[in-house]
Amino acid sequence: MDLIISMGLVGAMLSMLGMGLLISYYGSSKTRNVGVVFLLIGVAIAYYVTLPENYADVAFWNSMLAFIGGMVGGIIGIIIFLIAIIKS
C-alpha cells in the first residue's frame, strides 16, 4: 500500500474505533446503535489493514510511525498550551 493510503486507513480505523467506543458507551439508546456501527466499521478496516500482504509492507509501518508521532506531538502541544493557560 502507498504511504498516504496506509496513513488514511490507520487514521480512519483508530478514529472509528474510538468514536464507536465512546458513542456506544455514553450514547442514548438510539445513538448506541450508531456507535456499534462505527465499531464494526473500525474492526473491518483493522482487518483489512492487518492482512498479511498489507501488514508486512514498509509503508504500513511508516504510516503507523507517522500517525503515532503526530498524536504524541499533538498531545504534547495541548499539554504545553494548558500549562501556559493555567500559569497565567
PDB file of N, CA, C and O in Angstrom, chain B, residues numbered from 101:
ATOM      1  N   MET B 101       0.849  -1.177   0.000  1.00  0.00           N
ATOM      2  CA  MET B 101       0.000   0.000   0.000  1.00  0.00           C
ATOM      3  C   MET B 101       0.891   1.235   0.000  1.00  0.00           C
ATOM      4  O   MET B 101       2.005   1.219   0.523  1.00  0.00           O
ATOM      5  N   ASP B 102       0.389   2.280  -0.582  1.00  0.00           N
ATOM      6  CA  ASP B 102       1.114   3.535  -0.553  1.00  0.00           C
ATOM      7  C   ASP B 102       1.045   4.138   0.837  1.00  0.00           C
ATOM      8  O   ASP B 102       0.174   3.804   1.639  1.00  0.00           O
ATOM      9  N   LEU B 103       1.987   5.037   1.102  1.00  0.00           N
ATOM     10  CA  LEU B 103       2.070   5.640   2.425  1.00  0.00           C
ATOM     11  C   LEU B 103       0.815   6.441   2.757  1.00  0.00           C
ATOM     12  O   LEU B 103       0.301   6.349   3.872  1.00  0.00           O
ATOM     13  N   ILE B 104       0.327   7.208   1.820  1.00  0.00           N
ATOM     14  CA  ILE B 104      -0.829   8.059   2.096  1.00  0.00           C
ATOM     15  C   ILE B 104      -2.087   7.236   2.332  1.00  0.00           C
ATOM     16  O   ILE B 104      -2.920   7.595   3.164  1.00  0.00           O
ATOM     17  N   ILE B 105      -2.227   6.145   1.609  1.00  0.00           N
ATOM     18  CA  ILE B 105      -3.393   5.279   1.798  1.00  0.00           C
ATOM     19  C   ILE B 105      -3.297   4.586   3.157  1.00  0.00           C
ATOM     20  O   ILE B 105      -4.296   4.459   3.865  1.00  0.00           O
ATOM     21  N   SER B 106      -2.098   4.141   3.517  1.00  0.00           N
ATOM     22  CA  SER B 106      -1.918   3.500   4.823  1.00  0.00           C
ATOM     23  C   SER B 106      -2.218   4.464   5.957  1.00  0.00           C
ATOM     24  O   SER B 106      -2.892   4.102   6.921  1.00  0.00           O
ATOM     25  N   MET B 107      -1.716   5.698   5.847  1.00  0.00           N
ATOM     26  CA  MET B 107      -1.982   6.677   6.901  1.00  0.00           C
ATOM     27  C   MET B 107      -3.467   6.975   7.005  1.00  0.00           C
ATOM     28  O   MET B 107      -4.002   7.090   8.108  1.00  0.00           O
ATOM     29  N   GLY B 108      -4.130   7.099   5.876  1.00  0.00           N
ATOM     30  CA  GLY B 108      -5.562   7.366   5.900  1.00  0.00           C
ATOM     31  C   GLY B 108      -6.356   6.229   6.512  1.00  0.00           C
ATOM     32  O   GLY B 108      -7.279   6.457   7.293  1.00  0.00           O
ATOM     33  N   LEU B 109      -5.996   5.007   6.158  1.00  0.00           N
ATOM     34  CA  LEU B 109      -6.713   3.854   6.711  1.00  0.00           C
ATOM     35  C   LEU B 109      -6.458   3.696   8.210  1.00  0.00           C
ATOM     36  O   LEU B 109      -7.380   3.397   8.968  1.00  0.00           O
ATOM     37  N   VAL B 110      -5.218   3.893   8.636  1.00  0.00           N
ATOM     38  CA  VAL B 110      -4.911   3.772  10.064  1.00  0.00           C
ATOM     39  C   VAL B 110      -5.630   4.867  10.846  1.00  0.00           C
ATOM     40  O   VAL B 110      -6.184   4.603  11.913  1.00  0.00           O
ATOM     41  N   GLY B 111      -5.626   6.089  10.327  1.00  0.00           N
ATOM     42  CA  GLY B 111      -6.341   7.174  10.994  1.00  0.00           C
ATOM     43  C   GLY B 111      -7.838   6.932  11.064  1.00  0.00           C
ATOM     44  O   GLY B 111      -8.463   7.172  12.097  1.00  0.00           O
ATOM     45  N   ALA B 112      -8.413   6.458   9.967  1.00  0.00           N
ATOM     46  CA  ALA B 112      -9.852   6.164   9.959  1.00  0.00           C
ATOM     47  C   ALA B 112     -10.169   5.020  10.914  1.00  0.00           C
ATOM     48  O   ALA B 112     -11.183   5.052  11.612  1.00  0.00           O
ATOM     49  N   MET B 113      -9.302   4.012  10.946  1.00  0.00           N
ATOM     50  CA  MET B 113      -9.528   2.872  11.824  1.00  0.00           C
ATOM     51  C   MET B 113      -9.520   3.310  13.291  1.00  0.00           C
ATOM     52  O   MET B 113     -10.429   2.971  14.049  1.00  0.00           O
ATOM     53  N   LEU B 114      -8.501   4.054  13.682  1.00  0.00           N
ATOM     54  CA  LEU B 114      -8.414   4.463  15.084  1.00  0.00           C
ATOM     55  C   LEU B 114      -9.529   5.419  15.472  1.00  0.00           C
ATOM     56  O   LEU B 114     -10.059   5.327  16.579  1.00  0.00           O
ATOM     57  N   SER B 115      -9.895   6.333  14.585  1.00  0.00           N
ATOM     58  CA  SER B 115     -10.973   7.258  14.926  1.00  0.00           C
ATOM     59  C   SER B 115     -12.326   6.549  14.982  1.00  0.00           C
ATOM     60  O   SER B 115     -13.149   6.865  15.841  1.00  0.00           O
ATOM     61  N   MET B 116     -12.566   5.603  14.085  1.00  0.00           N
ATOM     62  CA  MET B 116     -13.825   4.847  14.127  1.00  0.00           C
ATOM     63  C   MET B 116     -13.914   4.003  15.398  1.00  0.00           C
ATOM     64  O   MET B 116     -14.967   3.927  16.031  1.00  0.00           O
ATOM     65  N   LEU B 117     -12.802   3.374  15.762  1.00  0.00           N
ATOM     66  CA  LEU B 117     -12.825   2.576  16.988  1.00  0.00           C
ATOM     67  C   LEU B 117     -13.039   3.463  18.215  1.00  0.00           C
ATOM     68  O   LEU B 117     -13.821   3.123  19.103  1.00  0.00           O
ATOM     69  N   GLY B 118     -12.345   4.596  18.261  1.00  0.00           N
ATOM     70  CA  GLY B 118     -12.505   5.497  19.402  1.00  0.00           C
ATOM     71  C   GLY B 118     -13.897   6.085  19.491  1.00  0.00           C
ATOM     72  O   GLY B 118     -14.505   6.100  20.562  1.00  0.00           O
ATOM     73  N   MET B 119     -14.408   6.574  18.360  1.00  0.00           N
ATOM     74  CA  MET B 119     -15.765   7.136  18.363  1.00  0.00           C
ATOM     75  C   MET B 119     -16.792   6.067  18.683  1.00  0.00           C
ATOM     76  O   MET B 119     -17.749   6.315  19.417  1.00  0.00           O
ATOM     77  N   GLY B 120     -16.593   4.874  18.131  1.00  0.00           N
ATOM     78  CA  GLY B 120     -17.552   3.796  18.383  1.00  0.00           C
ATOM     79  C   GLY B 120     -17.611   3.417  19.850  1.00  0.00           C
ATOM     80  O   GLY B 120     -18.689   3.199  20.402  1.00  0.00           O
ATOM     81  N   LEU B 121     -16.441   3.341  20.479  1.00  0.00           N
ATOM     82  CA  LEU B 121     -16.415   3.021  21.911  1.00  0.00           C
ATOM     83  C   LEU B 121     -17.099   4.095  22.731  1.00  0.00           C
ATOM     84  O   LEU B 121     -17.911   3.787  23.603  1.00  0.00           O
ATOM     85  N   LEU B 122     -16.781   5.359  22.461  1.00  0.00           N
ATOM     86  CA  LEU B 122     -17.371   6.444  23.239  1.00  0.00           C
ATOM     87  C   LEU B 122     -18.873   6.567  23.010  1.00  0.00           C
ATOM     88  O   LEU B 122     -19.637   6.740  23.959  1.00  0.00           O
ATOM     89  N   ILE B 123     -19.293   6.477  21.756  1.00  0.00           N
ATOM     90  CA  ILE B 123     -20.720   6.639  21.455  1.00  0.00           C
ATOM     91  C   ILE B 123     -21.526   5.459  21.989  1.00  0.00           C
ATOM     92  O   ILE B 123     -22.618   5.648  22.525  1.00  0.00           O
ATOM     93  N   SER B 124     -20.996   4.241  21.846  1.00  0.00           N
ATOM     94  CA  SER B 124     -21.771   3.095  22.321  1.00  0.00           C
ATOM     95  C   SER B 124     -21.815   3.025  23.844  1.00  0.00           C
ATOM     96  O   SER B 124     -22.733   2.422  24.401  1.00  0.00           O
ATOM     97  N   TYR B 125     -20.851   3.622  24.526  1.00  0.00           N
ATOM     98  CA  TYR B 125     -20.866   3.590  25.987  1.00  0.00           C
ATOM     99  C   TYR B 125     -21.679   4.749  26.562  1.00  0.00           C
ATOM    100  O   TYR B 125     -22.496   4.550  27.461  1.00  0.00           O
ATOM    101  N   TYR B 126     -21.454   5.968  26.043  1.00  0.00           N
ATOM    102  CA  TYR B 126     -22.091   7.150  26.626  1.00  0.00           C
ATOM    103  C   TYR B 126     -23.363   7.578  25.912  1.00  0.00           C
ATOM    104  O   TYR B 126     -24.077   8.440  26.424  1.00  0.00           O
ATOM    105  N   GLY B 127     -23.671   7.023  24.772  1.00  0.00           N
ATOM    106  CA  GLY B 127     -24.823   7.476  23.997  1.00  0.00           C
ATOM    107  C   GLY B 127     -26.147   6.996  24.550  1.00  0.00           C
ATOM    108  O   GLY B 127     -26.215   6.092  25.383  1.00  0.00           O
ATOM    109  N   SER B 128     -27.207   7.638  24.054  1.00  0.00           N
ATOM    110  CA  SER B 128     -28.544   7.187  24.423  1.00  0.00           C
ATOM    111  C   SER B 128     -28.879   5.935  23.611  1.00  0.00           C
ATOM    112  O   SER B 128     -28.035   5.430  22.870  1.00  0.00           O
ATOM    113  N   SER B 129     -30.076   5.449  23.745  1.00  0.00           N
ATOM    114  CA  SER B 129     -30.417   4.167  23.111  1.00  0.00           C
ATOM    115  C   SER B 129     -30.337   4.239  21.583  1.00  0.00           C
ATOM    116  O   SER B 129     -29.900   3.282  20.944  1.00  0.00           O
ATOM    117  N   LYS B 130     -30.752   5.356  20.996  1.00  0.00           N
ATOM    118  CA  LYS B 130     -30.690   5.462  19.536  1.00  0.00           C
ATOM    119  C   LYS B 130     -29.251   5.619  19.048  1.00  0.00           C
ATOM    120  O   LYS B 130     -28.872   5.014  18.045  1.00  0.00           O
ATOM    121  N   THR B 131     -28.460   6.409  19.732  1.00  0.00           N
ATOM    122  CA  THR B 131     -27.096   6.651  19.263  1.00  0.00           C
ATOM    123  C   THR B 131     -26.156   5.494  19.576  1.00  0.00           C
ATOM    124  O   THR B 131     -25.078   5.403  18.990  1.00  0.00           O
ATOM    125  N   ARG B 132     -26.540   4.622  20.478  1.00  0.00           N
ATOM    126  CA  ARG B 132     -25.699   3.451  20.751  1.00  0.00           C
ATOM    127  C   ARG B 132     -25.610   2.548  19.534  1.00  0.00           C
ATOM    128  O   ARG B 132     -24.577   1.922  19.295  1.00  0.00           O
ATOM    129  N   ASN B 133     -26.686   2.478  18.765  1.00  0.00           N
ATOM    130  CA  ASN B 133     -26.654   1.682  17.537  1.00  0.00           C
ATOM    131  C   ASN B 133     -25.645   2.255  16.544  1.00  0.00           C
ATOM    132  O   ASN B 133     -24.948   1.504  15.860  1.00  0.00           O
ATOM    133  N   VAL B 134     -25.568   3.575  16.465  1.00  0.00           N
ATOM    134  CA  VAL B 134     -24.587   4.213  15.592  1.00  0.00           C
ATOM    135  C   VAL B 134     -23.174   3.916  16.092  1.00  0.00           C
ATOM    136  O   VAL B 134     -22.263   3.700  15.293  1.00  0.00           O
ATOM    137  N   GLY B 135     -22.994   3.905  17.401  1.00  0.00           N
ATOM    138  CA  GLY B 135     -21.693   3.563  17.971  1.00  0.00           C
ATOM    139  C   GLY B 135     -21.262   2.154  17.622  1.00  0.00           C
ATOM    140  O   GLY B 135     -20.087   1.907  17.351  1.00  0.00           O
ATOM    141  N   VAL B 136     -22.205   1.235  17.628  1.00  0.00           N
ATOM    142  CA  VAL B 136     -21.898  -0.151  17.257  1.00  0.00           C
ATOM    143  C   VAL B 136     -21.527  -0.231  15.780  1.00  0.00           C
ATOM    144  O   VAL B 136     -20.631  -0.990  15.407  1.00  0.00           O
ATOM    145  N   VAL B 137     -22.204   0.541  14.941  1.00  0.00           N
ATOM    146  CA  VAL B 137     -21.868   0.573  13.513  1.00  0.00           C
ATOM    147  C   VAL B 137     -20.455   1.122  13.318  1.00  0.00           C
ATOM    148  O   VAL B 137     -19.690   0.588  12.515  1.00  0.00           O
ATOM    149  N   PHE B 138     -20.104   2.188  14.050  1.00  0.00           N
ATOM    150  CA  PHE B 138     -18.747   2.734  13.972  1.00  0.00           C
ATOM    151  C   PHE B 138     -17.719   1.702  14.418  1.00  0.00           C
ATOM    152  O   PHE B 138     -16.656   1.577  13.810  1.00  0.00           O
ATOM    153  N   LEU B 139     -18.033   0.965  15.474  1.00  0.00           N
ATOM    154  CA  LEU B 139     -17.123  -0.089  15.929  1.00  0.00           C
ATOM    155  C   LEU B 139     -16.939  -1.154  14.855  1.00  0.00           C
ATOM    156  O   LEU B 139     -15.817  -1.600  14.613  1.00  0.00           O
ATOM    157  N   LEU B 140     -18.016  -1.562  14.216  1.00  0.00           N
ATOM    158  CA  LEU B 140     -17.912  -2.578  13.167  1.00  0.00           C
ATOM    159  C   LEU B 140     -17.109  -2.082  11.969  1.00  0.00           C
ATOM    160  O   LEU B 140     -16.336  -2.838  11.381  1.00  0.00           O
ATOM    161  N   ILE B 141     -17.290  -0.818  11.610  1.00  0.00           N
ATOM    162  CA  ILE B 141     -16.501  -0.246  10.505  1.00  0.00           C
ATOM    163  C   ILE B 141     -15.028  -0.201  10.894  1.00  0.00           C
ATOM    164  O   ILE B 141     -14.163  -0.515  10.076  1.00  0.00           O
ATOM    165  N   GLY B 142     -14.733   0.185  12.130  1.00  0.00           N
ATOM    166  CA  GLY B 142     -13.348   0.208  12.596  1.00  0.00           C
ATOM    167  C   GLY B 142     -12.721  -1.170  12.609  1.00  0.00           C
ATOM    168  O   GLY B 142     -11.555  -1.323  12.244  1.00  0.00           O
ATOM    169  N   VAL B 143     -13.469  -2.166  13.018  1.00  0.00           N
ATOM    170  CA  VAL B 143     -12.953  -3.536  13.029  1.00  0.00           C
ATOM    171  C   VAL B 143     -12.726  -4.032  11.604  1.00  0.00           C
ATOM    172  O   VAL B 143     -11.750  -4.736  11.343  1.00  0.00           O
ATOM    173  N   ALA B 144     -13.614  -3.672  10.683  1.00  0.00           N
ATOM    174  CA  ALA B 144     -13.443  -4.084   9.285  1.00  0.00           C
ATOM    175  C   ALA B 144     -12.201  -3.442   8.677  1.00  0.00           C
ATOM    176  O   ALA B 144     -11.455  -4.100   7.952  1.00  0.00           O
ATOM    177  N   ILE B 145     -11.976  -2.174   8.965  1.00  0.00           N
ATOM    178  CA  ILE B 145     -10.770  -1.513   8.463  1.00  0.00           C
ATOM    179  C   ILE B 145      -9.531  -2.113   9.109  1.00  0.00           C
ATOM    180  O   ILE B 145      -8.511  -2.292   8.443  1.00  0.00           O
ATOM    181  N   ALA B 146      -9.608  -2.428  10.406  1.00  0.00           N
ATOM    182  CA  ALA B 146      -8.462  -3.052  11.084  1.00  0.00           C
ATOM    183  C   ALA B 146      -8.150  -4.411  10.479  1.00  0.00           C
ATOM    184  O   ALA B 146      -6.984  -4.781  10.345  1.00  0.00           O
ATOM    185  N   TYR B 147      -9.179  -5.152  10.117  1.00  0.00           N
ATOM    186  CA  TYR B 147      -8.960  -6.449   9.481  1.00  0.00           C
ATOM    187  C   TYR B 147      -8.272  -6.274   8.136  1.00  0.00           C
ATOM    188  O   TYR B 147      -7.339  -7.009   7.812  1.00  0.00           O
ATOM    189  N   TYR B 148      -8.732  -5.300   7.351  1.00  0.00           N
ATOM    190  CA  TYR B 148      -8.121  -5.074   6.042  1.00  0.00           C
ATOM    191  C   TYR B 148      -6.672  -4.610   6.178  1.00  0.00           C
ATOM    192  O   TYR B 148      -5.802  -5.051   5.427  1.00  0.00           O
ATOM    193  N   VAL B 149      -6.416  -3.726   7.132  1.00  0.00           N
ATOM    194  CA  VAL B 149      -5.065  -3.185   7.301  1.00  0.00           C
ATOM    195  C   VAL B 149      -4.100  -4.267   7.758  1.00  0.00           C
ATOM    196  O   VAL B 149      -2.934  -4.259   7.362  1.00  0.00           O
ATOM    197  N   THR B 150      -4.562  -5.194   8.582  1.00  0.00           N
ATOM    198  CA  THR B 150      -3.659  -6.201   9.140  1.00  0.00           C
ATOM    199  C   THR B 150      -3.611  -7.488   8.328  1.00  0.00           C
ATOM    200  O   THR B 150      -3.103  -8.499   8.812  1.00  0.00           O
ATOM    201  N   LEU B 151      -4.127  -7.471   7.105  1.00  0.00           N
ATOM    202  CA  LEU B 151      -3.930  -8.631   6.238  1.00  0.00           C
ATOM    203  C   LEU B 151      -2.432  -8.810   5.980  1.00  0.00           C
ATOM    204  O   LEU B 151      -1.698  -7.824   5.922  1.00  0.00           O
ATOM    205  N   PRO B 152      -1.978 -10.036   5.826  1.00  0.00           N
ATOM    206  CA  PRO B 152      -0.525 -10.261   5.699  1.00  0.00           C
ATOM    207  C   PRO B 152       0.137  -9.473   4.574  1.00  0.00           C
ATOM    208  O   PRO B 152       1.261  -9.001   4.747  1.00  0.00           O
ATOM    209  N   GLU B 153      -0.516  -9.314   3.436  1.00  0.00           N
ATOM    210  CA  GLU B 153       0.130  -8.581   2.342  1.00  0.00           C
ATOM    211  C   GLU B 153       0.210  -7.085   2.616  1.00  0.00           C
ATOM    212  O   GLU B 153       1.077  -6.408   2.064  1.00  0.00           O
ATOM    213  N   ASN B 154      -0.675  -6.554   3.458  1.00  0.00           N
ATOM    214  CA  ASN B 154      -0.632  -5.135   3.820  1.00  0.00           C
ATOM    215  C   ASN B 154       0.209  -4.904   5.065  1.00  0.00           C
ATOM    216  O   ASN B 154       0.866  -3.870   5.194  1.00  0.00           O
ATOM    217  N   TYR B 155       0.189  -5.858   5.973  1.00  0.00           N
ATOM    218  CA  TYR B 155       0.855  -5.707   7.268  1.00  0.00           C
ATOM    219  C   TYR B 155       2.367  -5.724   7.125  1.00  0.00           C
ATOM    220  O   TYR B 155       3.065  -5.041   7.874  1.00  0.00           O
ATOM    221  N   ALA B 156       2.883  -6.493   6.176  1.00  0.00           N
ATOM    222  CA  ALA B 156       4.324  -6.624   6.007  1.00  0.00           C
ATOM    223  C   ALA B 156       4.913  -5.479   5.188  1.00  0.00           C
ATOM    224  O   ALA B 156       6.133  -5.391   5.049  1.00  0.00           O
ATOM    225  N   ASP B 157       4.086  -4.617   4.654  1.00  0.00           N
ATOM    226  CA  ASP B 157       4.556  -3.537   3.803  1.00  0.00           C
ATOM    227  C   ASP B 157       5.264  -2.469   4.635  1.00  0.00           C
ATOM    228  O   ASP B 157       4.842  -2.154   5.747  1.00  0.00           O
ATOM    229  N   VAL B 158       6.343  -1.918   4.084  1.00  0.00           N
ATOM    230  CA  VAL B 158       7.108  -0.882   4.781  1.00  0.00           C
ATOM    231  C   VAL B 158       6.275   0.385   4.932  1.00  0.00           C
ATOM    232  O   VAL B 158       6.396   1.093   5.932  1.00  0.00           O
ATOM    233  N   ALA B 159       5.433   0.672   3.948  1.00  0.00           N
ATOM    234  CA  ALA B 159       4.594   1.869   4.016  1.00  0.00           C
ATOM    235  C   ALA B 159       3.632   1.795   5.197  1.00  0.00           C
ATOM    236  O   ALA B 159       3.297   2.821   5.789  1.00  0.00           O
ATOM    237  N   PHE B 160       3.188   0.594   5.542  1.00  0.00           N
ATOM    238  CA  PHE B 160       2.296   0.448   6.702  1.00  0.00           C
ATOM    239  C   PHE B 160       3.004   0.867   7.976  1.00  0.00           C
ATOM    240  O   PHE B 160       2.450   1.611   8.784  1.00  0.00           O
ATOM    241  N   TRP B 161       4.225   0.392   8.158  1.00  0.00           N
ATOM    242  CA  TRP B 161       4.968   0.740   9.371  1.00  0.00           C
ATOM    243  C   TRP B 161       5.352   2.211   9.381  1.00  0.00           C
ATOM    244  O   TRP B 161       5.364   2.837  10.441  1.00  0.00           O
ATOM    245  N   ASN B 162       5.667   2.776   8.217  1.00  0.00           N
ATOM    246  CA  ASN B 162       5.941   4.209   8.153  1.00  0.00           C
ATOM    247  C   ASN B 162       4.700   5.021   8.501  1.00  0.00           C
ATOM    248  O   ASN B 162       4.795   6.046   9.175  1.00  0.00           O
ATOM    249  N   SER B 163       3.543   4.566   8.045  1.00  0.00           N
ATOM    250  CA  SER B 163       2.313   5.290   8.358  1.00  0.00           C
ATOM    251  C   SER B 163       1.969   5.181   9.840  1.00  0.00           C
ATOM    252  O   SER B 163       1.500   6.146  10.444  1.00  0.00           O
ATOM    253  N   MET B 164       2.201   4.020  10.419  1.00  0.00           N
ATOM    254  CA  MET B 164       1.966   3.880  11.865  1.00  0.00           C
ATOM    255  C   MET B 164       2.882   4.806  12.651  1.00  0.00           C
ATOM    256  O   MET B 164       2.442   5.461  13.596  1.00  0.00           O
ATOM    257  N   LEU B 165       4.158   4.864  12.266  1.00  0.00           N
ATOM    258  CA  LEU B 165       5.112   5.728  12.957  1.00  0.00           C
ATOM    259  C   LEU B 165       4.732   7.192  12.798  1.00  0.00           C
ATOM    260  O   LEU B 165       4.800   7.955  13.762  1.00  0.00           O
ATOM    261  N   ALA B 166       4.335   7.595  11.600  1.00  0.00           N
ATOM    262  CA  ALA B 166       3.942   8.980  11.369  1.00  0.00           C
ATOM    263  C   ALA B 166       2.668   9.327  12.135  1.00  0.00           C
ATOM    264  O   ALA B 166       2.564  10.421  12.690  1.00  0.00           O
ATOM    265  N   PHE B 167       1.713   8.426  12.174  1.00  0.00           N
ATOM    266  CA  PHE B 167       0.459   8.689  12.880  1.00  0.00           C
ATOM    267  C   PHE B 167       0.689   8.794  14.382  1.00  0.00           C
ATOM    268  O   PHE B 167       0.165   9.697  15.034  1.00  0.00           O
ATOM    269  N   ILE B 168       1.468   7.874  14.926  1.00  0.00           N
ATOM    270  CA  ILE B 168       1.752   7.911  16.365  1.00  0.00           C
ATOM    271  C   ILE B 168       2.567   9.151  16.715  1.00  0.00           C
ATOM    272  O   ILE B 168       2.342   9.770  17.756  1.00  0.00           O
ATOM    273  N   GLY B 169       3.516   9.518  15.850  1.00  0.00           N
ATOM    274  CA  GLY B 169       4.291  10.733  16.078  1.00  0.00           C
ATOM    275  C   GLY B 169       3.420  11.975  16.063  1.00  0.00           C
ATOM    276  O   GLY B 169       3.614  12.884  16.870  1.00  0.00           O
ATOM    277  N   GLY B 170       2.471  12.017  15.157  1.00  0.00           N
ATOM    278  CA  GLY B 170       1.544  13.143  15.112  1.00  0.00           C
ATOM    279  C   GLY B 170       0.661  13.209  16.347  1.00  0.00           C
ATOM    280  O   GLY B 170       0.397  14.291  16.871  1.00  0.00           O
ATOM    281  N   MET B 171       0.208  12.062  16.808  1.00  0.00           N
ATOM    282  CA  MET B 171      -0.616  12.028  18.023  1.00  0.00           C
ATOM    283  C   MET B 171       0.178  12.495  19.243  1.00  0.00           C
ATOM    284  O   MET B 171      -0.314  13.288  20.046  1.00  0.00           O
ATOM    285  N   VAL B 172       1.406  11.999  19.374  1.00  0.00           N
ATOM    286  CA  VAL B 172       2.240  12.391  20.516  1.00  0.00           C
ATOM    287  C   VAL B 172       2.549  13.882  20.456  1.00  0.00           C
ATOM    288  O   VAL B 172       2.510  14.570  21.477  1.00  0.00           O
ATOM    289  N   GLY B 173       2.858  14.383  19.261  1.00  0.00           N
ATOM    290  CA  GLY B 173       3.118  15.814  19.114  1.00  0.00           C
ATOM    291  C   GLY B 173       1.909  16.656  19.467  1.00  0.00           C
ATOM    292  O   GLY B 173       2.043  17.697  20.110  1.00  0.00           O
ATOM    293  N   GLY B 174       0.733  16.219  19.053  1.00  0.00           N
ATOM    294  CA  GLY B 174      -0.486  16.946  19.393  1.00  0.00           C
ATOM    295  C   GLY B 174      -0.765  16.946  20.884  1.00  0.00           C
ATOM    296  O   GLY B 174      -1.181  17.961  21.443  1.00  0.00           O
ATOM    297  N   ILE B 175      -0.538  15.816  21.529  1.00  0.00           N
ATOM    298  CA  ILE B 175      -0.753  15.727  22.975  1.00  0.00           C
ATOM    299  C   ILE B 175       0.223  16.621  23.723  1.00  0.00           C
ATOM    300  O   ILE B 175      -0.158  17.306  24.672  1.00  0.00           O
ATOM    301  N   ILE B 176       1.491  16.616  23.295  1.00  0.00           N
ATOM    302  CA  ILE B 176       2.491  17.485  23.941  1.00  0.00           C
ATOM    303  C   ILE B 176       2.114  18.948  23.747  1.00  0.00           C
ATOM    304  O   ILE B 176       2.240  19.746  24.675  1.00  0.00           O
ATOM    305  N   GLY B 177       1.650  19.310  22.547  1.00  0.00           N
ATOM    306  CA  GLY B 177       1.224  20.685  22.294  1.00  0.00           C
ATOM    307  C   GLY B 177       0.058  21.098  23.168  1.00  0.00           C
ATOM    308  O   GLY B 177       0.038  22.216  23.683  1.00  0.00           O
ATOM    309  N   ILE B 178      -0.911  20.216  23.345  1.00  0.00           N
ATOM    310  CA  ILE B 178      -2.059  20.529  24.201  1.00  0.00           C
ATOM    311  C   ILE B 178      -1.625  20.691  25.653  1.00  0.00           C
ATOM    312  O   ILE B 178      -2.107  21.584  26.350  1.00  0.00           O
ATOM    313  N   ILE B 179      -0.714  19.830  26.115  1.00  0.00           N
ATOM    314  CA  ILE B 179      -0.228  19.939  27.496  1.00  0.00           C
ATOM    315  C   ILE B 179       0.510  21.246  27.701  1.00  0.00           C
ATOM    316  O   ILE B 179       0.300  21.905  28.719  1.00  0.00           O
ATOM    317  N   ILE B 180       1.373  21.649  26.766  1.00  0.00           N
ATOM    318  CA  ILE B 180       2.087  22.922  26.880  1.00  0.00           C
ATOM    319  C   ILE B 180       1.093  24.078  26.867  1.00  0.00           C
ATOM    320  O   ILE B 180       1.251  25.026  27.637  1.00  0.00           O
ATOM    321  N   PHE B 181       0.088  24.025  26.024  1.00  0.00           N
ATOM    322  CA  PHE B 181      -0.933  25.062  25.966  1.00  0.00           C
ATOM    323  C   PHE B 181      -1.684  25.158  27.286  1.00  0.00           C
ATOM    324  O   PHE B 181      -1.911  26.261  27.783  1.00  0.00           O
ATOM    325  N   LEU B 182      -2.070  24.035  27.857  1.00  0.00           N
ATOM    326  CA  LEU B 182      -2.795  24.048  29.132  1.00  0.00           C
ATOM    327  C   LEU B 182      -1.931  24.585  30.269  1.00  0.00           C
ATOM    328  O   LEU B 182      -2.415  25.330  31.121  1.00  0.00           O
ATOM    329  N   ILE B 183      -0.658  24.208  30.281  1.00  0.00           N
ATOM    330  CA  ILE B 183       0.245  24.723  31.317  1.00  0.00           C
ATOM    331  C   ILE B 183       0.373  26.236  31.205  1.00  0.00           C
ATOM    332  O   ILE B 183       0.369  26.940  32.215  1.00  0.00           O
ATOM    333  N   ALA B 184       0.487  26.739  29.970  1.00  0.00           N
ATOM    334  CA  ALA B 184       0.602  28.182  29.774  1.00  0.00           C
ATOM    335  C   ALA B 184      -0.658  28.903  30.221  1.00  0.00           C
ATOM    336  O   ALA B 184      -0.575  29.986  30.800  1.00  0.00           O
ATOM    337  N   ILE B 185      -1.814  28.325  29.962  1.00  0.00           N
ATOM    338  CA  ILE B 185      -3.070  28.962  30.367  1.00  0.00           C
ATOM    339  C   ILE B 185      -3.236  28.917  31.885  1.00  0.00           C
ATOM    340  O   ILE B 185      -3.677  29.895  32.489  1.00  0.00           O
ATOM    341  N   ILE B 186      -2.888  27.799  32.500  1.00  0.00           N
ATOM    342  CA  ILE B 186      -3.060  27.651  33.939  1.00  0.00           C
ATOM    343  C   ILE B 186      -2.143  28.614  34.692  1.00  0.00           C
ATOM    344  O   ILE B 186      -2.537  29.174  35.714  1.00  0.00           O
ATOM    345  N   LYS B 187      -0.930  28.808  34.192  1.00  0.00           N
ATOM    346  CA  LYS B 187       0.018  29.689  34.880  1.00  0.00           C
ATOM    347  C   LYS B 187      -0.341  31.159  34.729  1.00  0.00           C
ATOM    348  O   LYS B 187       0.053  31.973  35.565  1.00  0.00           O
ATOM    349  N   SER B 188      -1.072  31.516  33.695  1.00  0.00           N
ATOM    350  CA  SER B 188      -1.385  32.941  33.501  1.00  0.00           C
ATOM    351  C   SER B 188      -2.638  33.375  34.228  1.00  0.00           C
ATOM    352  O   SER B 188      -3.021  34.543  34.156  1.00  0.00           O
TER     353      SER B 188
END
